[in-house]
Amino acid sequence: MTDPLLHLPHVPDGMTATVPDTPDVPDVIALLAAHQEAAHGSSSVDPAMVASNVAGIGSWTRRQVLIRDEQGDAVAWALVHDRAAGRTVIEISALPSVTDRLAGALFDWAEGVARSIMRARGLTRTQLDSGAYADDGRQQRWLAAAGFHKARTWLQMSRPVTNMDASLPGPREGVSVRRIALHDDGTPVASDLQAVHLVLEESFADHYNSYRESFPEFVQRLREDPGHRWDRWWLAEVSAEGAWLPGGAVVGTVLPPDESGGPGSYIDYIGVHRRSRGRGVAKALLHTVIRDALDSGSNRVGLEVDADSPTGADGLYTSMGWVTSYRTESWHRDLA
């Protein structure tokens, strides 16, 4: 049996399928911008992220293909991301002119690659994870045709940063927040990295679709983001039984400049250990991130929240000034 990792999808006559490389990055950026504009009316493509995924550190865990038409224009880009054991992410971006037939061929190719990754990991099943903008009926149709089902809706939220944020209150008594410790050469202290991972694993254990992600998978995946900075990782500690214990954590990144030219901050993960809930840890972490964004010259703080979260996290964010910019959806399929 041939290995799908070594093959490209079948495309209509006149089109070509290739593995993209550095010279293709500008075309992929333009393709993604057109896809986003058509899907929800605006675009916010991060060129550094595209470059990383095409030919940088992000490409190490991804298999991908770029489709060009008869004129040589990029019309579709498909990625299969070996995110973690039991989790494979499929992303397909395409111009409005792309047909259902081509989209189906790309999803078939992606399924074959995912099966190969699953076998290489010694697994008998994996969850395929894809997505769509909430208003993108075309992508939703393609996902349904490929056997996916809509699993969750996510709110993409943003909050402006102003000078008034300098007066945000500090943590309650018995709670402290600090950056993870760094060695003199700027690399993180292992015990703090491990503490962040363990706190987040524990924090999300009772959340929807939670699964165990190994420490190496966790660190590698987050370092793939060009906006990754160790000084955007925070630990909250709580006083309990005469000791200070890890009680919450934030993993943040730097967002590229928006139309005004100002960079932003993004909260990739915020979690509170179950033993620390009800002590204002989440608000203390959020206040810390906002004040740090102000100090670093960021003009906004973005985050994503589960619209159906039983914790009501969206209510907390709304009360602190976040507003929903747009909605996205997770679509899943079990592959065995």
GUTORBA-833724 format. One record per residue (C-alpha): residue number from 0; residue in three letters; x, y, z. Coordinates in Angstrom, 2 decimals, decimal comma, padded with zeros to 5 digits, always signed. Layout:
N
(atom NUM; ALA; (X; Y; Z))
...
//
This chain:
336
(atom 0; MET; (+000,00; +000,00; +000,00))
(atom 1; THR; (+001,36; +003,45; -000,90))
(atom 2; ASP; (+001,87; +006,07; +001,77))
(atom 3; PRO; (-000,29; +009,23; +001,34))
(atom 4; LEU; (+002,50; +011,25; +002,94))
(atom 5; LEU; (+004,48; +010,72; -000,24))
(atom 6; HIS; (+001,71; +011,62; -002,69))
(atom 7; LEU; (-000,25; +014,68; -003,76))
(atom 8; PRO; (-004,00; +014,94; -004,36))
(atom 9; HIS; (-005,64; +014,36; -007,73))
(atom 10; VAL; (-006,65; +017,74; -009,17))
(atom 11; PRO; (-008,65; +018,74; -012,26))
(atom 12; ASP; (-006,89; +018,94; -015,61))
(atom 13; GLY; (-004,85; +022,09; -016,02))
(atom 14; MET; (-004,21; +022,50; -012,30))
(atom 15; THR; (-001,02; +021,55; -010,46))
(atom 16; ALA; (-000,42; +020,34; -006,91))
(atom 17; THR; (+002,94; +020,96; -005,26))
(atom 18; VAL; (+004,45; +021,12; -001,80))
(atom 19; PRO; (+004,90; +024,86; -001,16))
(atom 20; ASP; (+008,25; +026,40; -000,24))
(atom 21; THR; (+009,63; +029,84; +000,64))
(atom 22; PRO; (+009,05; +031,42; -002,83))
(atom 23; ASP; (+005,35; +030,51; -002,53))
(atom 24; VAL; (+004,80; +032,44; +000,70))
(atom 25; PRO; (+003,56; +035,73; -000,89))
(atom 26; ASP; (+001,02; +033,83; -002,98))
(atom 27; VAL; (-000,20; +031,89; +000,05))
(atom 28; ILE; (-000,60; +035,13; +002,02))
(atom 29; ALA; (-002,72; +036,62; -000,78))
(atom 30; LEU; (-004,76; +033,42; -001,02))
(atom 31; LEU; (-005,50; +033,41; +002,71))
(atom 32; ALA; (-006,51; +037,07; +002,66))
(atom 33; ALA; (-008,95; +036,42; -000,20))
(atom 34; HIS; (-010,34; +033,36; +001,60))
(atom 35; GLN; (-010,95; +035,33; +004,80))
(atom 36; GLU; (-012,48; +038,30; +002,98))
(atom 37; ALA; (-014,96; +036,02; +001,23))
(atom 38; ALA; (-015,72; +034,04; +004,40))
(atom 39; HIS; (-016,42; +036,85; +006,87))
(atom 40; GLY; (-015,77; +040,20; +005,25))
(atom 41; SER; (-012,28; +041,02; +006,53))
(atom 42; SER; (-008,83; +039,53; +006,78))
(atom 43; SER; (-006,05; +039,47; +009,36))
(atom 44; VAL; (-003,32; +037,29; +007,88))
(atom 45; ASP; (-000,08; +037,06; +009,85))
(atom 46; PRO; (+002,72; +036,88; +007,23))
(atom 47; ALA; (+005,21; +035,53; +009,76))
(atom 48; MET; (+002,84; +032,71; +010,69))
(atom 49; VAL; (+002,36; +031,80; +007,03))
(atom 50; ALA; (+006,12; +031,76; +006,45))
(atom 51; SER; (+006,61; +029,55; +009,51))
(atom 52; ASN; (+003,95; +027,07; +008,42))
(atom 53; VAL; (+005,13; +026,92; +004,80))
(atom 54; ALA; (+008,87; +026,55; +005,30))
(atom 55; GLY; (+009,80; +027,37; +008,91))
(atom 56; ILE; (+009,50; +025,68; +012,27))
(atom 57; GLY; (+005,74; +025,29; +011,84))
(atom 58; SER; (+006,25; +023,15; +008,75))
(atom 59; TRP; (+007,93; +020,43; +010,80))
(atom 60; THR; (+004,62; +019,10; +012,13))
(atom 61; ARG; (+002,55; +019,82; +009,01))
(atom 62; ARG; (+002,03; +018,13; +005,64))
(atom 63; GLN; (+000,72; +020,53; +003,02))
(atom 64; VAL; (-000,12; +021,09; -000,62))
(atom 65; LEU; (-000,62; +024,21; -002,74))
(atom 66; ILE; (-002,92; +024,12; -005,78))
(atom 67; ARG; (-002,37; +026,43; -008,76))
(atom 68; ASP; (-004,65; +026,94; -011,75))
(atom 69; GLU; (-003,77; +026,99; -015,46))
(atom 70; GLN; (-002,47; +030,56; -015,17))
(atom 71; GLY; (-000,23; +029,60; -012,26))
(atom 72; ASP; (-002,29; +031,46; -009,65))
(atom 73; ALA; (-002,57; +029,90; -006,17))
(atom 74; VAL; (-006,20; +028,87; -005,61))
(atom 75; ALA; (-006,11; +026,50; -002,61))
(atom 76; TRP; (-003,84; +025,54; +000,29))
(atom 77; ALA; (-004,36; +022,43; +002,40))
(atom 78; LEU; (-002,59; +021,56; +005,66))
(atom 79; VAL; (-002,61; +018,46; +007,85))
(atom 80; HIS; (-001,16; +019,24; +011,28))
(atom 81; ASP; (+000,08; +016,41; +013,50))
(atom 82; ARG; (-000,88; +018,38; +016,59))
(atom 83; ALA; (-000,71; +015,69; +019,28))
(atom 84; ALA; (-001,38; +012,01; +019,86))
(atom 85; GLY; (-005,00; +011,47; +018,86))
(atom 86; ARG; (-005,51; +014,97; +017,43))
(atom 87; THR; (-004,98; +015,87; +013,76))
(atom 88; VAL; (-005,90; +019,32; +012,46))
(atom 89; ILE; (-007,01; +019,82; +008,85))
(atom 90; GLU; (-007,08; +023,32; +007,33))
(atom 91; ILE; (-008,23; +024,05; +003,78))
(atom 92; SER; (-008,24; +027,61; +002,46))
(atom 93; ALA; (-009,48; +028,40; -001,04))
(atom 94; LEU; (-010,49; +031,17; -003,41))
(atom 95; PRO; (-014,22; +031,63; -004,10))
(atom 96; SER; (-013,70; +030,06; -007,54))
(atom 97; VAL; (-012,70; +026,66; -006,11))
(atom 98; THR; (-015,25; +023,95; -006,87))
(atom 99; ASP; (-016,76; +021,34; -004,59))
(atom 100; ARG; (-014,93; +018,71; -006,64))
(atom 101; LEU; (-011,50; +020,16; -005,87))
(atom 102; ALA; (-012,40; +020,71; -002,22))
(atom 103; GLY; (-013,48; +017,09; -001,98))
(atom 104; ALA; (-010,17; +015,94; -003,47))
(atom 105; LEU; (-008,28; +017,99; -000,88))
(atom 106; PHE; (-010,30; +016,56; +002,01))
(atom 107; ASP; (-009,72; +013,03; +000,63))
(atom 108; TRP; (-005,98; +013,71; +000,48))
(atom 109; ALA; (-006,01; +015,14; +004,00))
(atom 110; GLU; (-007,80; +012,06; +005,32))
(atom 111; GLY; (-005,15; +009,81; +003,76))
(atom 112; VAL; (-002,35; +011,83; +005,33))
(atom 113; ALA; (-004,11; +011,76; +008,71))
(atom 114; ARG; (-004,41; +007,95; +008,50))
(atom 115; SER; (-000,70; +007,69; +007,78))
(atom 116; ILE; (+000,14; +009,92; +010,77))
(atom 117; MET; (-002,17; +007,84; +012,94))
(atom 118; ARG; (-000,42; +004,62; +011,93))
(atom 119; ALA; (+003,01; +006,16; +012,47))
(atom 120; ARG; (+001,98; +007,03; +016,03))
(atom 121; GLY; (+000,77; +003,48; +016,62))
(atom 122; LEU; (-002,85; +004,59; +017,11))
(atom 123; THR; (-006,06; +002,94; +015,98))
(atom 124; ARG; (-008,09; +006,15; +015,93))
(atom 125; THR; (-007,68; +009,90; +015,91))
(atom 126; GLN; (-009,92; +012,94; +015,97))
(atom 127; LEU; (-009,84; +015,12; +012,87))
(atom 128; ASP; (-010,30; +018,74; +013,84))
(atom 129; SER; (-011,18; +021,40; +011,27))
(atom 130; GLY; (-013,10; +024,64; +011,29))
(atom 131; ALA; (-015,01; +027,38; +009,55))
(atom 132; TYR; (-016,05; +030,95; +010,09))
(atom 133; ALA; (-019,60; +030,99; +011,45))
(atom 134; ASP; (-020,95; +032,71; +008,33))
(atom 135; ASP; (-019,03; +030,64; +005,77))
(atom 136; GLY; (-021,68; +028,35; +004,30))
(atom 137; ARG; (-019,32; +027,08; +001,62))
(atom 138; GLN; (-016,75; +025,73; +004,07))
(atom 139; GLN; (-019,51; +024,28; +006,22))
(atom 140; ARG; (-020,90; +022,45; +003,18))
(atom 141; TRP; (-017,48; +021,03; +002,36))
(atom 142; LEU; (-016,94; +019,86; +005,93))
(atom 143; ALA; (-020,31; +018,16; +006,10))
(atom 144; ALA; (-019,64; +016,41; +002,76))
(atom 145; ALA; (-016,32; +015,15; +004,16))
(atom 146; GLY; (-018,06; +013,56; +007,15))
(atom 147; PHE; (-017,41; +016,25; +009,77))
(atom 148; HIS; (-019,99; +017,51; +012,25))
(atom 149; LYS; (-020,16; +020,92; +013,90))
(atom 150; ALA; (-018,91; +020,52; +017,45))
(atom 151; ARG; (-018,51; +023,98; +018,99))
(atom 152; THR; (-018,75; +027,72; +018,41))
(atom 153; TRP; (-015,99; +030,06; +019,54))
(atom 154; LEU; (-016,06; +033,79; +020,21))
(atom 155; GLN; (-013,03; +035,68; +018,91))
(atom 156; MET; (-012,79; +038,60; +021,32))
(atom 157; SER; (-010,65; +041,72; +021,56))
(atom 158; ARG; (-010,17; +044,46; +024,14))
(atom 159; PRO; (-008,48; +047,84; +023,62))
(atom 160; VAL; (-005,64; +048,82; +025,92))
(atom 161; THR; (-005,71; +052,37; +027,31))
(atom 162; ASN; (-003,73; +054,43; +029,81))
(atom 163; MET; (-006,49; +053,88; +032,37))
(atom 164; ASP; (-005,41; +050,24; +032,58))
(atom 165; ALA; (-002,33; +051,30; +034,55))
(atom 166; SER; (-004,60; +051,55; +037,61))
(atom 167; LEU; (-006,05; +048,04; +037,41))
(atom 168; PRO; (-005,99; +046,39; +040,84))
(atom 169; GLY; (-003,47; +043,75; +041,83))
(atom 170; PRO; (-004,25; +040,22; +043,06))
(atom 171; ARG; (-006,21; +039,46; +046,20))
(atom 172; GLU; (-004,41; +038,56; +049,41))
(atom 173; GLY; (-003,02; +035,04; +049,14))
(atom 174; VAL; (-002,59; +035,25; +045,36))
(atom 175; SER; (+000,48; +036,36; +043,44))
(atom 176; VAL; (+001,26; +036,53; +039,72))
(atom 177; ARG; (+004,72; +036,45; +038,16))
(atom 178; ARG; (+006,38; +035,77; +034,83))
(atom 179; ILE; (+007,97; +032,37; +034,46))
(atom 180; ALA; (+011,60; +032,45; +035,55))
(atom 181; LEU; (+014,30; +032,71; +032,88))
(atom 182; HIS; (+017,95; +031,76; +032,93))
(atom 183; ASP; (+020,58; +034,40; +032,15))
(atom 184; ASP; (+020,53; +033,39; +028,47))
(atom 185; GLY; (+016,76; +033,97; +028,24))
(atom 186; THR; (+015,69; +030,32; +028,21))
(atom 187; PRO; (+012,94; +029,36; +030,65))
(atom 188; VAL; (+013,52; +027,49; +033,90))
(atom 189; ALA; (+012,27; +023,94; +033,38))
(atom 190; SER; (+010,27; +023,73; +036,61))
(atom 191; ASP; (+008,18; +026,77; +035,67))
(atom 192; LEU; (+007,50; +025,47; +032,16))
(atom 193; GLN; (+006,40; +022,16; +033,64))
(atom 194; ALA; (+004,22; +023,96; +036,19))
(atom 195; VAL; (+002,43; +025,91; +033,42))
(atom 196; HIS; (+001,77; +022,70; +031,50))
(atom 197; LEU; (+000,47; +020,83; +034,55))
(atom 198; VAL; (-001,76; +023,73; +035,63))
(atom 199; LEU; (-003,31; +024,01; +032,16))
(atom 200; GLU; (-003,81; +020,24; +031,87))
(atom 201; GLU; (-005,58; +020,24; +035,23))
(atom 202; SER; (-007,55; +023,41; +034,47))
(atom 203; PHE; (-009,04; +022,03; +031,25))
(atom 204; ALA; (-009,57; +018,44; +032,43))
(atom 205; ASP; (-013,30; +019,05; +032,90))
(atom 206; HIS; (-013,74; +021,17; +029,75))
(atom 207; TYR; (-015,29; +020,10; +026,47))
(atom 208; ASN; (-013,18; +017,75; +024,32))
(atom 209; SER; (-010,27; +017,81; +026,76))
(atom 210; TYR; (-007,38; +015,44; +026,09))
(atom 211; ARG; (-003,88; +014,89; +027,40))
(atom 212; GLU; (-001,15; +016,65; +025,46))
(atom 213; SER; (+002,36; +015,59; +026,35))
(atom 214; PHE; (+004,81; +018,21; +027,60))
(atom 215; PRO; (+007,06; +017,97; +024,47))
(atom 216; GLU; (+004,02; +018,32; +022,16))
(atom 217; PHE; (+002,77; +021,30; +024,16))
(atom 218; VAL; (+006,07; +023,19; +024,11))
(atom 219; GLN; (+006,88; +022,43; +020,46))
(atom 220; ARG; (+003,44; +023,51; +019,25))
(atom 221; LEU; (+003,50; +026,83; +021,09))
(atom 222; ARG; (+007,05; +027,63; +019,98))
(atom 223; GLU; (+005,92; +027,28; +016,36))
(atom 224; ASP; (+004,03; +030,59; +016,65))
(atom 225; PRO; (+006,21; +033,49; +015,42))
(atom 226; GLY; (+004,60; +035,62; +018,14))
(atom 227; HIS; (+005,91; +033,30; +020,85))
(atom 228; ARG; (+007,75; +035,08; +023,68))
(atom 229; TRP; (+008,78; +033,47; +026,96))
(atom 230; ASP; (+008,10; +036,76; +028,76))
(atom 231; ARG; (+004,40; +036,41; +027,89))
(atom 232; TRP; (+004,08; +033,25; +030,03))
(atom 233; TRP; (+002,71; +033,84; +033,54))
(atom 234; LEU; (+002,18; +031,77; +036,68))
(atom 235; ALA; (-000,30; +032,57; +039,42))
(atom 236; GLU; (+000,50; +031,12; +042,82))
(atom 237; VAL; (-001,84; +030,74; +045,78))
(atom 238; SER; (-001,11; +030,45; +049,45))
(atom 239; ALA; (-002,37; +027,15; +050,86))
(atom 240; GLU; (-001,39; +025,27; +054,01))
(atom 241; GLY; (+001,68; +027,39; +054,57))
(atom 242; ALA; (+003,05; +027,06; +051,03))
(atom 243; TRP; (+002,76; +028,83; +047,68))
(atom 244; LEU; (+001,34; +026,47; +045,05))
(atom 245; PRO; (+000,75; +026,94; +041,30))
(atom 246; GLY; (-002,84; +028,06; +040,93))
(atom 247; GLY; (-003,19; +029,45; +037,42))
(atom 248; ALA; (-001,30; +030,17; +034,24))
(atom 249; VAL; (-001,35; +032,22; +031,05))
(atom 250; VAL; (+000,44; +031,51; +027,79))
(atom 251; GLY; (+000,51; +034,63; +025,64))
(atom 252; THR; (+001,92; +035,72; +022,31))
(atom 253; VAL; (+002,57; +038,93; +020,38))
(atom 254; LEU; (+000,12; +039,88; +017,63))
(atom 255; PRO; (+001,35; +041,63; +014,47))
(atom 256; PRO; (+000,45; +045,30; +013,95))
(atom 257; ASP; (-003,14; +046,09; +013,01))
(atom 258; GLU; (-004,33; +048,79; +010,57))
(atom 259; SER; (-003,26; +051,50; +013,02))
(atom 260; GLY; (+000,27; +050,11; +013,09))
(atom 261; GLY; (+000,14; +048,99; +016,72))
(atom 262; PRO; (+001,08; +045,48; +017,87))
(atom 263; GLY; (-001,21; +043,47; +020,09))
(atom 264; SER; (-001,10; +040,81; +022,78))
(atom 265; TYR; (-002,94; +037,51; +022,59))
(atom 266; ILE; (-003,95; +035,06; +025,32))
(atom 267; ASP; (-003,50; +031,59; +023,86))
(atom 268; TYR; (-004,36; +029,87; +027,13))
(atom 269; ILE; (-005,59; +030,95; +030,54))
(atom 270; GLY; (-006,37; +028,31; +033,14))
(atom 271; VAL; (-007,10; +028,15; +036,85))
(atom 272; HIS; (-006,38; +025,02; +038,85))
(atom 273; ARG; (-009,48; +023,60; +040,49))
(atom 274; ARG; (-008,02; +024,05; +043,97))
(atom 275; SER; (-007,67; +027,79; +043,30))
(atom 276; ARG; (-011,07; +028,62; +041,87))
(atom 277; GLY; (-013,09; +031,30; +043,59))
(atom 278; ARG; (-010,01; +033,26; +044,69))
(atom 279; GLY; (-009,90; +035,79; +041,86))
(atom 280; VAL; (-007,01; +034,08; +040,08))
(atom 281; ALA; (-008,41; +034,48; +036,56))
(atom 282; LYS; (-009,05; +038,19; +037,05))
(atom 283; ALA; (-005,58; +038,67; +038,55))
(atom 284; LEU; (-004,00; +036,99; +035,52))
(atom 285; LEU; (-006,08; +039,05; +033,10))
(atom 286; HIS; (-005,22; +042,31; +034,87))
(atom 287; THR; (-001,54; +041,36; +034,70))
(atom 288; VAL; (-001,71; +040,65; +030,96))
(atom 289; ILE; (-003,52; +043,95; +030,29))
(atom 290; ARG; (-001,04; +046,01; +032,31))
(atom 291; ASP; (+001,85; +044,24; +030,59))
(atom 292; ALA; (+000,28; +044,97; +027,19))
(atom 293; LEU; (+000,15; +048,65; +028,12))
(atom 294; ASP; (+003,78; +048,64; +029,28))
(atom 295; SER; (+004,96; +046,87; +026,11))
(atom 296; GLY; (+003,14; +049,24; +023,74))
(atom 297; SER; (+000,37; +046,87; +022,66))
(atom 298; ASN; (-002,94; +048,46; +021,70))
(atom 299; ARG; (-005,21; +045,45; +022,24))
(atom 300; VAL; (-005,51; +042,05; +023,89))
(atom 301; GLY; (-007,22; +039,24; +021,99))
(atom 302; LEU; (-008,46; +035,84; +023,07))
(atom 303; GLU; (-010,80; +033,00; +022,11))
(atom 304; VAL; (-013,54; +031,63; +024,34))
(atom 305; ASP; (-015,96; +028,73; +024,07))
(atom 306; ALA; (-019,41; +030,21; +023,42))
(atom 307; ASP; (-020,95; +027,28; +025,31))
(atom 308; SER; (-018,50; +027,21; +028,22))
(atom 309; PRO; (-020,22; +026,08; +031,44))
(atom 310; THR; (-017,92; +028,39; +033,43))
(atom 311; GLY; (-019,44; +031,49; +031,83))
(atom 312; ALA; (-015,98; +032,78; +030,93))
(atom 313; ASP; (-017,40; +034,99; +028,18))
(atom 314; GLY; (-019,35; +036,90; +030,84))
(atom 315; LEU; (-016,14; +037,64; +032,74))
(atom 316; TYR; (-014,40; +038,86; +029,61))
(atom 317; THR; (-017,34; +041,02; +028,58))
(atom 318; SER; (-017,44; +042,61; +032,03))
(atom 319; MET; (-013,75; +043,48; +031,65))
(atom 320; GLY; (-014,12; +045,19; +028,28))
(atom 321; TRP; (-013,74; +042,43; +025,72))
(atom 322; VAL; (-016,11; +042,42; +022,74))
(atom 323; THR; (-016,73; +039,73; +020,14))
(atom 324; SER; (-015,14; +040,52; +016,78))
(atom 325; TYR; (-016,42; +037,41; +014,98))
(atom 326; ARG; (-017,33; +033,76; +015,54))
(atom 327; THR; (-015,69; +030,56; +014,37))
(atom 328; GLU; (-016,71; +026,92; +014,55))
(atom 329; SER; (-014,92; +023,67; +015,32))
(atom 330; TRP; (-015,89; +020,69; +013,15))
(atom 331; HIS; (-014,82; +017,19; +014,17))
(atom 332; ARG; (-014,69; +013,72; +012,71))
(atom 333; ASP; (-013,51; +010,50; +014,35))
(atom 334; LEU; (-011,13; +008,55; +012,12))
(atom 335; ALA; (-010,58; +004,85; +012,78))
//
